[in-house]
Amino acid sequence: MEEYGTIRIKLDELIRKAGISKNKLSHRAEMQRSQINHYCSGEITRLDTDVLARICATLHCQIGDLLEYVPPEKTE
């Protein structure tokens, strides 16, 4: 799948910018702390749109602030 690029989840950066703790985010977004840790470390293989919506609503951000498409590196 690397030939298509990857999606990078920038939750860790958004948490720092918002000045909120992972515990507060988990409470406000109604998520488990372990789930937030997985999103922060990029250990998620399938994105849940409901979870993404709760994160965006809680952090007052857009989906493009949270997700980034990283194109594949061209090797020739």
C-alpha positions, 0 to 999 in steps of 0.5 A, a space after each residue: 500500500 506504500 505505493 499509494 502513500 499514507 495518511 498521517 494522523 496529527 492528533 498529538 500535534 493538535 493536543 499540544 496546540 490546544 493545550 489540553 491533556 489526553 485525559 481531558 480529551 478522552 473525557 470530552 470526546 467520550 473516548 478511552 485514553 488508550 484509543 487516543 494513545 493509538 491515534 497519537 502513535 499512528 497505530 490505527 489501521 481503520 479510521 472511525 468517522 464518528 471518532 474523527 468527528 468527536 475529536 474535531 468537535 472537541 478540539 474545534 478543528 477541521 478534518 484536514 487539521 487532523 489528517 494529512 495525506 503523505 504521497 509515496 516517495 518516487 524512486 526512479 
